[in-house]
Structures are given as structure tokens and as C-alpha cells.
Amino acid sequence: MKIPAGLGKGWLDRLGSGLSDGGIAGVSWRDLGLSLAAHGLLFAAFGVSFQWGSVTDQAPAGTQQAVQAVAVDEAEVEAAVEALEAQATAERRAREAELAELEAARREEAERLAAEREAARAAEQARREAEAEARRQREAAEQAAQRQREAEAQARREAEAAEQARREAEAQARREAEARAQREAEEQARREAEAEAEAQARREAEAAAAARREAEARARAEAQARAEQAAAQRAERIAEARGTYDGAIRQKVEAVWNRPAGTPEGLSCVVEVRLGPGGVVLAAQVVRSSGNAAFDRSAETAVRRADPLPMPDDPVLAAPYREGVELVFAPDE
């Protein structure tokens, strides 16, 4: 049998593809019937092609009759096969759309059920949490009530303790006040006794002090009188000694004095002389000038040349000379 051109591999591929598209995964009996019809048309086409093949074999090669017969049969078979394929494709797509809608509905139902289960779970969770919160609140209220009762009991105990402490404090305060009053009375009596004793002692001390002051005054007066008498006597002695020793010092100084050339007569100056033990001259200085520098220098020089100068042996009488005495130097008088 000769298969018409174009009906060999391509038709078989399309038929195989159609069968594999619908016949393996979820194919229906209608799809199977359409597939069998397509195979029947194919075999019919083979039969027609075989008959025309005999005619064309008898006709001269390349005649118009053979070509037209083959072309007509192939076009009709091709159109029939494509129509069947189109119908199968449309029905398959319709089934796929229906399946997609069913799948979408199934998913939607599954989601709805899941949402309901989640809502039920959340509601159950909320109910459990509400019950737990209610339990916590009840427990907290009970604990608060217990704490309130304990606080009230503690407050009563503290109030009773405070009242007891207040009564004890008042009793203690009364005892202390009585003891303090007793001590104050005793202290007052002691202070009064001490005050009287102090007053008596002051009176006695004042009397003794007055007597002592009178005695001291008398003693001071007597001592003053004695001191004045001794001072007068000492002053008298010193004056007598000054009269004697001042004259002797002037004589010895004038004996060694050399008048400076051109010095007029009648000049005088005052020289302060300070002596050491044995009449040693420690210092000689003009304290009131004669107005003539040469005369003043000659007086100082004469005092130093007369060293040692006469001086009392009695320390009392020698004291003015140790401290420094002023001597009038007037050699022309």
C-alpha cells in the first residue's frame, strides 16, 4: 500500500501528540473515541490512496488525473484530521479551564477552612488568655485583699504598740519630771548654800583684801619713803662725787691740753665722756660746740691724752661715768 505524500510521519506525530496530551493524564472516554475516529479516517485515507494508487499506476506517469486524485484525497484527510484535532484541543482546554476553576475553588475552600481553623484557634487562644487573665486578676485581687488585711492588722499592731509606747513615755516623762523637780530643788538648795558660802567668803576675802591692801599701801608708802630717802642720799652722794671727780677730771684734762694756734681765749665746749673700769676713756665727743672746730678737736684730744681719768670706786657713784657724763671744758676760766 502506498501512503500519500504528507500523511506519513506528520499525521502520526500529531495523532500521537493528541493521544499523549489527553490520554495519559486524566483522559476521558470521549477523548479516546475522538482518537479512534481519527485513526479510522487515517485508515480510510490509506484505502483511498491505495485505490487511486492502482489507477495512477495504470495511467501514464505525470498525467493530470493522478495528481488531482492524490491532492484531493490528502486535503480532505488533512482537513478532517485538523478539525478533529481542533475540537480535541478546544475540549481539552475547556476541561483544563474547568479543572483550573475546580482547583481554584478547592484552594479557596481550603483557604476558607484554614482561615476558619485559624480563627477558631485564635478564638480559643483568646478565650484561654482571657481565662488566664481573669485568673490572674482574681489572684491579684485576692493577694491585694490579703495584703490589705495584713496591712490593717499591722496598722492595728503598730497603733497598739504606739499607744503602749505613748503611755510608757508619759509615765517615764512623769517619773523624769518628778526626778528633775527633786534634782532642781536639791540643786537650788545647793546653789543657795553655795551662794551664801560664796557671799561669806567674798565678804571675808574683801575684808582680807582690804586689810592686805592697807598693809600693802603702808608697805609701799614705807618702801617709797625709804626709796626716796635712799635716792636722795644716793643723789647727794653722787652730786658730792661729781663735784669732786668732775673737778679732778677737768684739772687732769686741762693739764694735758694744748691750745691750738690762733685760737682766741674765752672759748668753752661741752664734751660727753664715757669711762670704763679704772677710768679708761671709752668715748669722748663734743656735744655742744664752741663754734671753733680746732678748739673742739683739741678738747676731745686732751680727754683721750688724760686717759685714765679719775673715777669713783663705788659702783653707785661710778655709774654716771660708765653711762656717760657731760663735762664743761673752759680752760681760760
Order of alpha helices (4+ residues) and beta strands (2+ residues): alpha-alpha-alpha-beta-beta-alpha-alpha-beta
